Amino acid sequence: MDPKELNQAMIAFAIAEEISKIKADQRAAHQGKRSAVLAKNEHVRIVLAVLSRGETLHEHATEGQITVNVVEGAIRFNALNERVRLTAGGLLTLQPGIRHSVEALEDSAFVITVCAPEKAPGS
């Protein structure tokens, strides 16, 4: 998608169609990309991730607050020495800077919203 299209005043998505596109790309490339950026601007980045059962997003941290909303399947979200199982319809929020990882317990799709980090006063 053209980067200019990621920062429109309003963008609507058919998530099921976006998941199908990612899965088709995975099949065509015999793995392929596992995510697509749906929207991005100076305030927020919204990413749709699609993982096959057993796949993981290795431990990492983000500078901004995140939300994870499971659309299909089930994932295990690991952070703060806790393992949280989320299924379709599940929503999780995590504060900035916390290391975390994700494991697909079954074929899964989830939307990650990453907020921009708060700016220090005067910046």
DADA-V998304 format. One record per residue. RES is the residue in one small letter. PHI is phi in degrees with one decimal (999 if undefined). NEAR is the number of other C-alpha atoms within 8 Angstrom. Layout:
((RES,PHI,NEAR) (RES,PHI,NEAR))
This chain:
((m,999,4) (d,-61.1,5) (p,-54.5,6) (k,-64.0,6) (e,-73.9,8) (l,-79.7,12) (n,-124.5,9) (q,-90.4,7) (a,-61.9,4) (m,-150.0,4) (i,-135.3,6) (a,-115.7,4) (f,-132.4,5) (a,-99.0,6) (i,-57.6,6) (a,-59.4,6) (e,-67.9,7) (e,-65.1,10) (i,-62.5,11) (s,-59.8,8) (k,-62.6,8) (i,-65.0,13) (k,-63.8,10) (a,-64.4,8) (d,-64.6,11) (q,-62.2,12) (r,-66.0,9) (a,-63.9,8) (a,-98.5,7) (h,54.5,6) (q,161.7,9) (g,70.3,9) (k,-71.1,8) (r,-109.7,11) (s,-153.4,9) (a,-143.1,9) (v,-79.9,10) (l,-90.5,9) (a,-152.6,12) (k,-156.9,11) (n,-151.3,8) (e,-70.1,5) (h,-104.9,7) (v,-155.5,11) (r,-129.2,13) (i,-116.8,12) (v,-125.0,12) (l,-101.2,14) (a,-111.6,11) (v,-128.0,13) (l,-123.6,11) (s,-83.3,9) (r,-49.7,10) (g,89.7,8) (e,-72.5,8) (t,-132.4,9) (l,-103.5,7) (h,-64.3,7) (e,-56.1,8) (h,-159.8,7) (a,-136.5,9) (t,-119.8,11) (e,-76.5,8) (g,-113.3,12) (q,-60.1,13) (i,-126.8,13) (t,-126.6,12) (v,-127.9,11) (n,-121.2,12) (v,-78.6,17) (v,-101.7,12) (e,-139.5,11) (g,79.7,13) (a,-148.6,14) (i,-127.7,14) (r,-114.6,12) (f,-103.3,12) (n,-111.4,11) (a,-162.8,10) (l,54.4,7) (n,61.0,5) (e,-122.4,6) (r,-123.3,8) (v,-108.6,7) (r,-91.4,8) (l,-121.0,11) (t,-115.3,11) (a,-49.0,10) (g,94.8,8) (g,-76.3,9) (l,-135.1,9) (l,-134.8,7) (t,-126.0,8) (l,-141.2,8) (q,-70.7,8) (p,-61.1,11) (g,77.7,8) (i,-90.8,10) (r,-68.5,10) (h,-154.7,12) (s,-142.3,12) (v,-134.9,12) (e,-126.4,12) (a,-81.9,16) (l,-80.1,11) (e,-152.4,10) (d,-54.2,12) (s,-141.7,16) (a,-137.8,13) (f,-149.9,12) (v,-103.4,13) (i,-109.2,12) (t,-110.4,11) (v,-113.6,12) (c,-82.7,10) (a,-65.1,11) (p,-64.4,8) (e,-66.6,5) (k,-86.2,5) (a,-66.5,5) (p,-54.3,4) (g,85.8,3) (s,-100.3,4))
